[in-house]
Amino acid sequence: MMATRRFEATGREFMERTLLLAKQRRPLAAWGYYAFPYCFNMNGGANGRSENCSPEVQRENNRIMWLFDGSDIIFPSVYLREKLSPSEREQLIRGRVREAVRVAQRSKPRRKVLTYLRYVYTDSIQYLTESTGSDGIILWGSSFDLNTRQKCTSFKAYLDSTLGPVLSTLQPRYVVEHLPDPSI
């Protein structure tokens, strides 16, 4: 038990100091930890899937409120699998975003929630067709997603036909400012 407490205290100190250092070095950036809070919803077998995060996971997230209080933004992560039905995908997103919003409302001051959403299904690398959200989303992928001409062509078609039209209707809320001059 003592080893667990020591490990958790050291981990907390590391995470808090990392946030402080990041804020000192890049004061105009917004900082937080990717994939927090945890949820683990929709992970069980057919009978064990639940939209909501378990009470145990919520208690664990409550125990680390210091992490959310020290962050500028809360960044939950959503990985969608094609083997989930459309309804199950919606439940997964709703449950994870709901938990992030719950934690954000408890943080002092209340934090924004930006959900990391991979633009492909993790089990098939097929493109997503829609998403629901929080204060916003951060779309991301990996170099593997665009490492061939065929993948780049497919992604461009997806951008032109699906993602681009959706994004063009959104009101931009977050703007990157104070970027260094690339000509320097």
QUIHU-V116387 format. One record per pair of residues at least 24 apart in sequence whose C-alpha atoms are under 10 Angstrom apart, sorted by sequence separation. I is the first residue (numbers start at 0). J is the second residue. If there is no record, write none. Layout:
BEGIN
i:I j:J
i:I j:J
END
This chain:
BEGIN
i:36 j:60
i:75 j:99
i:92 j:116
i:110 j:134
i:111 j:135
i:112 j:136
i:113 j:137
i:114 j:138
i:115 j:139
i:116 j:140
i:117 j:141
i:35 j:60
i:36 j:61
i:74 j:99
i:75 j:100
i:115 j:140
i:119 j:144
i:73 j:99
i:118 j:144
i:36 j:63
i:73 j:100
i:126 j:153
i:35 j:63
i:36 j:64
i:126 j:154
i:73 j:102
i:128 j:157
i:36 j:66
i:73 j:103
i:127 j:157
i:35 j:66
i:36 j:67
i:72 j:103
i:126 j:157
i:35 j:67
i:67 j:99
i:129 j:161
i:73 j:106
i:100 j:133
i:128 j:161
i:129 j:162
i:32 j:66
i:68 j:102
i:99 j:133
i:100 j:134
i:127 j:161
i:128 j:162
i:135 j:169
i:31 j:66
i:32 j:67
i:67 j:102
i:68 j:103
i:96 j:131
i:97 j:132
i:126 j:161
i:127 j:162
i:31 j:67
i:67 j:103
i:70 j:106
i:73 j:109
i:96 j:132
i:97 j:133
i:118 j:154
i:126 j:162
i:129 j:165
i:135 j:171
i:31 j:68
i:32 j:69
i:36 j:73
i:38 j:75
i:50 j:87
i:68 j:105
i:69 j:106
i:70 j:107
i:71 j:108
i:72 j:109
i:73 j:110
i:74 j:111
i:75 j:112
i:76 j:113
i:77 j:114
i:78 j:115
i:79 j:116
i:83 j:120
i:95 j:132
i:96 j:133
i:128 j:165
i:135 j:172
i:31 j:69
i:32 j:70
i:35 j:73
i:36 j:74
i:37 j:75
i:38 j:76
i:49 j:87
i:50 j:88
i:60 j:98
i:64 j:102
i:67 j:105
i:68 j:106
i:69 j:107
i:71 j:109
i:72 j:110
i:73 j:111
i:74 j:112
i:75 j:113
i:76 j:114
i:77 j:115
i:78 j:116
i:79 j:117
i:81 j:119
i:82 j:120
i:92 j:130
i:93 j:131
i:95 j:133
i:96 j:134
i:134 j:172
i:135 j:173
i:30 j:69
i:31 j:70
i:32 j:71
i:33 j:72
i:34 j:73
i:35 j:74
i:36 j:75
i:37 j:76
i:38 j:77
i:48 j:87
i:50 j:89
i:51 j:90
i:52 j:91
i:60 j:99
i:63 j:102
i:64 j:103
i:67 j:106
i:68 j:107
i:69 j:108
i:71 j:110
i:72 j:111
i:73 j:112
i:74 j:113
i:75 j:114
i:76 j:115
i:77 j:116
i:78 j:117
i:79 j:118
i:80 j:119
i:81 j:120
i:82 j:121
i:83 j:122
i:92 j:131
i:93 j:132
i:134 j:173
i:30 j:70
i:31 j:71
i:32 j:72
i:33 j:73
i:34 j:74
i:35 j:75
i:36 j:76
i:50 j:90
i:51 j:91
i:61 j:101
i:66 j:106
i:67 j:107
i:68 j:108
i:70 j:110
i:71 j:111
i:72 j:112
i:73 j:113
i:74 j:114
i:75 j:115
i:76 j:116
i:77 j:117
i:78 j:118
i:79 j:119
i:80 j:120
i:81 j:121
i:82 j:122
i:89 j:129
i:92 j:132
i:93 j:133
i:29 j:70
i:30 j:71
i:31 j:72
i:32 j:73
i:33 j:74
i:34 j:75
i:35 j:76
i:49 j:90
i:50 j:91
i:51 j:92
i:57 j:98
i:60 j:101
i:61 j:102
i:64 j:105
i:65 j:106
i:67 j:108
i:68 j:109
i:69 j:110
i:70 j:111
i:71 j:112
i:72 j:113
i:73 j:114
i:74 j:115
i:75 j:116
i:76 j:117
i:78 j:119
i:79 j:120
i:80 j:121
i:81 j:122
i:82 j:123
i:89 j:130
i:92 j:133
i:29 j:71
i:30 j:72
i:31 j:73
i:32 j:74
i:33 j:75
i:34 j:76
i:41 j:83
i:48 j:90
i:49 j:91
i:50 j:92
i:51 j:93
i:52 j:94
i:56 j:98
i:60 j:102
i:64 j:106
i:65 j:107
i:67 j:109
i:68 j:110
i:72 j:114
i:73 j:115
i:78 j:120
i:79 j:121
i:80 j:122
i:81 j:123
i:88 j:130
i:89 j:131
i:28 j:71
i:29 j:72
i:30 j:73
i:31 j:74
i:32 j:75
i:33 j:76
i:34 j:77
i:48 j:91
i:50 j:93
i:51 j:94
i:52 j:95
i:64 j:107
i:67 j:110
i:78 j:121
i:79 j:122
i:80 j:123
i:81 j:124
i:29 j:73
i:30 j:74
i:31 j:75
i:50 j:94
i:51 j:95
i:57 j:101
i:61 j:105
i:78 j:122
i:79 j:123
i:80 j:124
i:81 j:125
i:118 j:162
i:49 j:94
i:50 j:95
i:51 j:96
i:52 j:97
i:53 j:98
i:57 j:102
i:61 j:106
i:80 j:125
i:81 j:126
i:41 j:87
i:51 j:97
i:52 j:98
i:81 j:127
i:41 j:88
i:50 j:97
i:51 j:98
i:80 j:127
i:18 j:66
i:22 j:70
i:79 j:127
i:22 j:71
i:41 j:90
i:42 j:91
i:15 j:65
i:19 j:69
i:40 j:90
i:41 j:91
i:14 j:65
i:15 j:66
i:18 j:69
i:19 j:70
i:40 j:91
i:41 j:92
i:11 j:63
i:14 j:66
i:18 j:70
i:39 j:91
i:40 j:92
i:16 j:69
i:18 j:71
i:38 j:91
i:40 j:93
i:41 j:94
i:11 j:65
i:15 j:69
i:40 j:94
i:41 j:95
i:11 j:66
i:14 j:69
i:15 j:70
i:39 j:94
i:40 j:95
i:38 j:94
i:39 j:95
i:38 j:95
i:37 j:95
i:38 j:96
i:75 j:133
i:36 j:95
i:38 j:97
i:77 j:136
i:35 j:95
i:36 j:96
i:38 j:98
i:76 j:136
i:34 j:95
i:37 j:98
i:38 j:99
i:74 j:135
i:75 j:136
i:76 j:137
i:36 j:98
i:37 j:99
i:74 j:136
i:35 j:98
i:36 j:99
i:74 j:137
i:35 j:99
i:36 j:100
i:34 j:99
i:36 j:101
i:36 j:102
i:35 j:102
i:36 j:103
i:35 j:114
i:33 j:113
i:34 j:114
i:33 j:114
i:34 j:115
i:33 j:115
i:28 j:175
i:27 j:175
i:28 j:176
i:27 j:176
i:28 j:177
i:27 j:177
END
